[in-house]
């Protein structure tokens, strides 16, 4: 299992499972799409509709990668999900501009809480 995120709280909590990069939501979705093209399966429960007011600049998604599948197969259901999420995002990148530190921390906590709920389903 691997978590792709731009949320530093997720990195703090799940460092051994996390691929972190300081990028916008579109960047996270694109990274996930690249992993899916290489054989990963999207396992996230929180792909769509989890952002409070639809403006959360943090995104954490869970992937399942079987070493023997990397570069060999593409899970088309996962690919459809991530491509739909990218389309739904539209022209927005959901960046960090315009938010103060308190708002960013609240968004980070919301994203982390949703991720924890998702991971509980896989345990």
ABEGO torsion letter per residue (X at the ends): XBBBBABAAAAAAAAAABBBBBBBAAAAAAAAAAAAAAGBBBABAAABGABBGGABABBBBBBBBBAAABGABBBAAAAAAAAAAAAAAEABAGBABGBBAAAAAAAAAAAAAAAAAAAAAAX
